[in-house]
Amino acid sequence: MYVLAQPTAAPIGLSDLLFGISGLVGGAVGAWLTLWFLSNQSIGKAQKEAQDIIDRAKSEGETLRKQLELDSRNEQAARRETFEKEVESSRNEQKEVERRLTKREDNLDRKLDTLTTKEKYLVDLDNKIKSREGQVNKREGELTDLIAKHEKVLDETEAEKKQVLLRISGMSEDEARKEALKAVERECQHEAGQIVQRITDRAEEEAKENSQKITLMAIQRYASEHVSDSTVSAIAIPSDDMKGRVIGREGRNIRAFEKATGVDVIVDDTPGVVVVSCFDPVRRAIAAEALQKLLDDGRIHPARIEEIVEQITKETQQRIIKLGKDACIEANIQGLHPRIAEMMGRLHYRMSYGQNILRHSIEVSYLCQTIADELGLDGEMARRCGFLHDIGKAMDHEIEGGHPAIGMDFCKKFGEKEAVLNAIGGHHNDIPSTTPYTPIVMAADAISGARPGARRETLEKYVKRLEQLEGIATSHKGVNTAYAIQAGREVRVIVDPDNIDDSTCAYIARDIAKRVSEEMTFPGEIKVTVMREMRTVEFAR
């Protein structure tokens, strides 16, 4: 290390200067060499570190490349699996569509076969009908010729009979004319019986099969319960003391009850029973329920009676509305006016031979729809006609007239259609039928009333009906005796075989059936059987 001389020192020599410069140069070179060495060492170290980084980067890159390649293969495999699943699902859907199309095609083929069979059946039926029409026309022609022939014979023999009768009997002309008229009447009656028998047999042959098929199908497709419970009008009294409380002091409770309910209360000597009597079934039901509630409560006085009757009246009115709505829902009747539905609910309290009229109306509605569907008519319209056909019975105790006319006028006020009005007013032949639904309602009404267990009647009415039936049968000339059997559903008539021939039997049976239909009221139908039997008995001794 060299130290510069102070300025105050002696002047420096050239050698010293050169030595100083060389020292400086040497120091600089040493420093440079040192820096160079250190720099080379750092560069080497840096290069080594860089190489290590590069090697690690290459290793990591290779690992990453392999990982990416593996992930790519896995993703490609997953995509291939998803694609194969989608393809398989598409194939399954296509197979299902093909299966459905095949099934639909099979169904269409079966329907086509069915339609072809029905078309063939209809063609055959049309040919049979045309053939029968030809036979009927031929028979009508034969009948016309026969009538003309007999008229000609009668005209030719009339004068001869007149002369013969006058000559043989020695009677006057008036007497002979009467005798001749009687002979003609007997002959015409004989031929009329034959004609009636032939026409009846032909009509029965053509109509019996189809009518039985439709009727039986209607009955089988609708199954209803047997006789419904009757409206209770006899109230059980637990004790005589309670009966006295019902009557009240000097009968004031009975009078208050009758005034509040509008019914008659019959308290007789029958122990434990009080009878409620009224023509209005709704009032009778309200009275019976109110009396039962008073008996359960035990507090019986005029104020309490009025309170209970008012409460039961409101509850019964709400029950009637609910019954009407439920009946409309059960019979699937839509768009019915609320007043009509309410009147239908009142029919729940009306009975006919023990049959509940509301249940009867619902039953008739289903039967009408079934028959109409079989005949190719509007089943909904037929169901509506059958449901409303007896609505007049809810008002016939308040309005003058028969229930068909009352029901028809009532429904007309609320805009029911003409077909419904005609079915209501004409289901008992009170007015002519203008639509095919009226005879359908008549048939369904008869089926519902005549089925086993549908109706019942008292013993007194039953005996009276049997006596009337036998009386109509025995009133005919030539009838020996008549017996009503099968609970009044059949009458067997035995005629005198000497005075009545086979042809006249048909005429008598027809006349008895007509009189029974016109003069009697009965559920269902009554079979009239006329029997003529000749017996010859001898004894060998």
Buried (B, 14 or more C-beta within 10 A) or exposed (E): EEEEEEEEEEEEEEEEEEEBEEEEEEEEEEEEEEEEEEEEEEEEEEEEEEEEEEEEEEEEEEEEEEEEEEEEEEEEEEEEEEEEEEEEEEEEEEEEEEEEEEEEEEEEEEEEEEEEEEEEEEEEEEEEEEEEEEEEEEEEEEEEEEEEEEEEEEEEBEEEBBEEBBEEEEBEEEEBBEBBEEEBEEEEEBBBBBBBBEEEEBEEEEEEEEEEEBBEBBBEEBEBEEBBEEBEBEBEBEEEEBBBBBBBEEEEBBBBBBEBBBBBBBBEEEEEBBBBEBEBBBBBBBBBBBBBEBBEEEEBBBEBBBBBBEEBBEEBBEBBBEBBBBBBEBBEBEEBEEEBBBBBBBBBBBBBBBBBBBBBBBBBBBBBBBBBBBEEBBBBBBBBBBBBBBBBBBBBBEBEEBBBBBBBBBBBEEEBBEBBBBBBBBBBEBBEBBBBBBBBBBBBBBBBBBBEEBBBBEEEEEEEBBEBBBEBBBEBEBBEEBBBEEEBBBBBBBBEBEEBBEBBBBBBBBBBBEBBEEEEEBBBEBEBBBEBEEEEEEEEE
